[in-house]
Amino acid sequence: MHLSLSRVHFPVTTLGPGRRLGIWFQGCSIRCPGCISADTWGPGHRRVSLDALLEHIQPWLAQADGVTLTGGEPFEQFDALLALLQALRQRSEGDILVYSGHSLEALAEQLGQTRGLIDGLISDPYQEHSEQTLALRGSDNQRLSLFTPLGEARLAHFQRPLHASDKALDLMFDAAGSVWMAGIPRRGDLLRLRDLLHSQGHQIQTSAHTSKRR
Ligand code: SF4
């Protein structure tokens, strides 16, 4: 079993409770206007085996409070998603939160097959003209659904408005010196960051310039 992977990171602190393992799938055909993750739209060129991915994340799984699967669109690689969910459930006691740009109704069949494996799901496409007032969501049309007792225990308190104290972004540097962000930026955050860096003589290009986010 292989999957197209964008990246993995630990710890992520902006996409669910605690210090989380984040796994970004590569590939999304939904293409919401205004999405900030346009780098995950294409099919990508990094296909990894599930076994290699599990070996890579094993040290983090032992420390993680939970796992967030996002992208890209995880449900567009459903067989790999299902196998990964089964493996994560066996290896971790943390909660599993999944982001999808598909509606809850459109995912009904797949969710029947993931019963007991997904604790919380944030569904529905990002809408750049909807308000953004809810925790963990990029636009207010997106729904947080809880499917398990663990999801209720760990994620129910995110059925609430955004708080001013909610952290929006994790900033990360990779081995090549590139910086990238995880989380749910507030509207205009990336353009403000670009302007701030530009005023200090730096150049930054983000997909918010051309479009977008979940
Ligand atoms: S917001 Fe999510 S579902 Fe929408 S285009 Fe971006 S990655 Fe795809």
Residues whose N, C-alpha, C, O or C-beta is under 5 A from the ligand:
A	BS01	SF4	C28 I30 R31 C32 C35 S37 G71 G72 G101 Y126 R213 R214
